[in-house]
């Protein structure tokens, strides 16, 4: 938590707020000003993003943050509607987690390098643990269970093969941001069995590349997987 002192420049405090929070502040201000009264629909995402001068993924994160706090309701296929003032809990906006788009960008950078390192340190036991995680994911999908724990296990097992405990910790920390309120809300809206099936196929491709001990192929497969995951639940 940032400590506020008398000598701290107020402009630096603003910079600590994540971009989606700043965008949410702007949309909230429009609602409070009366531009969009209770029950009204906000402009389409493309138009609102253009009006605010921001990207659509960042706006989408802001709108989901506003939905979590009760300021708006997102109705799939219909639009985003302003909620009654009695339902709003704006204090929640400060503890919703990192930007999912930025999170996936960071994971791509880190885990691509991790996969490359792991391919140079492959062991039969390590590959077996990765395979176990994939098999457990497949069973979760078939049974309609939450796949996230075994998805995490897959990525951690690969990080462990890198032989670098700092990277293992970093991969775990980045992955666990998917459990933040903002990321969880987005995931629950957009992830389903078909998307997890695609993720499983991507995991199997990463395992094949690791088995071949090909650093470039393993890195490429990991980056492609995380980019596809971002497309499925962050960008699309």
N, C-alpha and C positions, 0 to 999 in steps of 0.2 A: 504494500500500500504506500502511495506517495505521501510523505510527511510534508505538511504545509507549514511554512515558517513566514515570519513577517517580511523577510527579505526576498522571498521567492517571487520571481517575475510571474504575474498572473497569466501571461501569454503562454508560458511553458506548461501550465496546468491543462490548458485546452489541448495541447499536443498529445497528452497522455490518453485522451479519449480515442477509442478506436474509430476508424472511419465510419463503420456502420452506425455507431452511436451518434456521431455528429450528424449523419444524414437523418437518423431517427429524430434527433432534436429539431431539425428543420421541418420535417413533416409534422411533428407534434405541434410546433409553433403555428403552422398553417391551420391545424385543426382548432387549436385554442383561440386563434384569431377570428375564427368563424368562417374561414374560406370553405371549409368542408364540415357542415353541421352533422349532428348525430343522425345516423341512418343513411347518409349520402354515400355515394361511391366515389372513391378516389379515381383520378384519371388512369387510363391504362398504363401498365408498367413502362412501356416504351416512351409514352408521352411524359410521364412524371419524371423519368430519368433524364429526358432531354430538358425539361423545365428546370430541374435542379442542377444540371450539368454533371451528372455522375453516371457510373456504369450501371447496367442492369443487375449484374450479380451483387454489387454493393447495395443497391436499392433493395433488392430482394431480401438481403440479410437485415436491413433496417426495418422493412415491413414485418418480417417475422419477429424481430425484437419487439416491435410495437404490438404485435398480436399477443405475444407472451405476456406483456404488461397489461393487456386488456384495452388498448386504445383503438385497435382495429380488429376486424374479423376477415380472414382470407377465405373466400368461398371459391373452391376449385371450379373453374369453368364459368364463373360469374364475375369475380372482381374482388376488390378490397373495400370494405365498408367501415365507416366510423362507428364506434361503439358508444353506448351511453356513458356519460361522465362518471356515473356511479360504479362502473366496471373497471375503471382505469387505475392502474397501480404503477405510476411512472418511476417509483423508486427502484423497481426491479432492473432497470436498464443498465445499472452499473455492474451487475454481476452475471452476465450472460455468456462469458467466454470469448475466445479469440474469433476473429473472422474466419469462417470455414474456407473461404477462397484462399486467404493467405496461409491458413493451416495446410491446405493441400499443396500449395506451392512450396512451402517449407519441407513437407514430407517428401516431395519429389526430389528436391535437392539432396536431402540427407539420405533417404533410403535408396536412391540410385547408387550413391557412393558405397553404401553399406552392402548392397547386393554384389557390387564389383569386388569388394574386399572379401566377402563371404565365399565367392567362387574360387578364390585362391587358397581358401582354408577348408575346403569341403572335406567332411568325413562321412563315413557310412552311417554313423550314429546321428550326425546332424541332419543328414538327408532323411533319415527315418523319422526324426521328430517333425520335420517340415511335412512329410507325407501324412503323419498322424493328424496334424492340424487340418490338412486338406480333407482327410477322410471324415473327421469330426464335423467340419463345415458341411460336407455333403449330407451327413446324417441330420444335422440341424435343419437344413433346407428341406429335406424330405419330410421331416416331422413338423415343419412350420414353426420351429423355435427360433429365438433370437440367435443370430450367427456371430454377433460382435465379439464375444469372448474368444472363440476359436479363430476368428479373423485376426485378433490381436496376437494370439499364440503363434500364428503363422509368421507374422512380421517379427516378433521377438525371437523366434527360433533362427531366423535368417541373421538377425543382428548378432546373436550369440556366436554364430559361425564366423563372424568377422574377427572375433578374438579381442574386441575392444569394448570393455565394460562401460565406458562413457557413452559410446554409441548405442549400446543396449538400453541404457537409461534414457537417452534422448529419444530413441524410437518409441519407447513406452510412454514417455511424457507427451510427445506429439500425438500419438494415437489416442491417449486418454482424453484429449481435448474433444474428441468426438462424443464424449458423454456430457459435455457442457450443455446448459439449457438451450442455447441457440442452435448448436449442431444437432442435438438430439431432436429438437422440434423439426428441423429441416429433414433429418433422416427419417423420422416417423412419417412424414408426409410423402416422401419420394421413394424410399427404398421398399422393395417387395421381392418376392421369390424370383421373378425374372431377372432383376438387377443383381441379386446375389448369385444367380446361376452364371451370369457373365463374369462376375468377380471370381468365381470358382475356376472357370476356364482360364482366366488370366493368371491365377495362382499356379495352376498346373503348368502353364508355359514358363513361368519363372523357375519352377522346380526343374523342368527339363534343362533350362539353360544352366542352372547351378550344377546339375549332374554332368553336364559337358565340360564343366570348369572353364567356361567362356566368360571372362569379366565383362566384355563389351556387350555381349548378348544378354547377360543377366541384368546389367545396368539398364539397358534399353527396355527389357521386358518389365522391369520394376517401374520405370518412369511411365511407360505406356499404361500400365495398370492404374497407377495413381492418377494419371491424367484422365483415364476413362472413368474412374470413380468420381473425380471432380465433376465431369460432364454429367454423370447420372444424378448426383444429389446436391451439387452446388451451383453449377452454371446453367444447366438446362432449364 
